[in-house]
């Protein structure tokens, strides 16, 4: 079985892709990290279809953790979770939670452990 995958749902394709690039620096290429940013036409917003496609690509059999940037991205993701049975949406800060999740996933941790690491990032002080 593979590692836990990660989906980054953002209103901006550039934000999701940029965060994916950052995560690859800290977690390596073994963790499947897929951006689902913007709409299918390239506008700002969220797309159920892009989220489902990213979730499918991120899946390696160990589950998929989904992080969303803003409230309506959460709503869109919740609307498609039934189409992604391996996926769990986490209540975590987008960047810090994604970094914690990616690093933890790279160790071979379970989906529950990766989710917990992302949630814990909410309480880490910046200074």
N, C-alpha and C positions, 0 to 999 in steps of 0.2 A: 504494500500500500504506500502511496506517496505522501507528501507533506500537505498540511492544511493550506488551502489557497486563500487568496485575499482579493476582494473586489472593492474598488474605490469609486463611490458614487458621488459625483460632483456636478454642480451646475455648469462648470467650465471644463471643456476637454483638456485645455492646457494645464489647469490645476491638477486634474486627475493624472495626466501623463507625467507631469513634473514630479508629483509625489511618488509615482511608480518608479521613476528614475532614481530618486533619493533612496527608496526602500531597497532597490537592487544593490545600491552601494553598501548598505548595512547588512543585508540578509543574503546576498548572492542571487544567482540565477536559478537555483533549485526550487525556490518558492515561486509558485505561479501567482503573479500579481497582475491583475487586469484592471485597467481603467474603464469606467463607464461614465464618461463626462459629456455634458451637453446633450443636444438632440441629434437625431439622425441627419438633420439638414445642416448641422454645424452651428446652430444657434445656442445661446445660453438657455439652460433648462435641464430637465431630466427626461430620460426615455426608458419606458419599461422594456422595450425590445433590446436596447443596449445593455441594460442591467442583466437580462436573462442571458444574452450572448456572452457577456463577460463572466457570469457565474458558471456557465457551461465550460468555457475555456479554462477557468481557474480550478476546476474540479480535478483532483487527482486521487479521489477515493477516500480521503481523510476528512472531508468537510470543507466548507468555504465560509470564511468570515467576511461580512460586508460592513464597511464603514461608510457613512454618509456625511456630507458637509453641512447641510442646512435642513430645516424642517420639512420642506416639500420634497427633498430628496429622500428623507425618511418615509414620508407618506407613499411616494412612488415605489420605493423598495418594498415596503410592507404589502403593497398591492400585488407584487409579483412573487412573494416568497413561496407560495404554494407551487409555483412553477420551478422552484429551485429547492428540492427536498433536502439537499445536503447543506443548504446555506442557513446561517444565523446572522441576524442583524445585531450589532453591538451598540450600546449607548456609551460612546467614548469620543474624546476629542479627535478630530479628523487626522491631524498630522501626528501628534504625540501618540495617539492610540494606534495608528497605522505602523509607526516605527516599532513600538513595543510588540505589536502583533507579528510583524515580519521577522523580527529578531527571534522571538519565541518560536514561531513556526519553523524557522531554519534549524532549530535543534531537534525537530521531530516530535514536538509536543502535540498533545491531543487538541481537538477543537475546543474543548472546555478550558484547557490551559491557555490557549491562545486568546480566547475570549476574555478570560480573567486578566491576562496581562494588559490587554487593550483597555479594559475598564479601570485598572489600577492607574493608568496614565493620567486619568482625570484628577488625581490627587497629588501629582508630583508638582512641587513648586518650581518656578522658573528661576527664582533667585532667593 
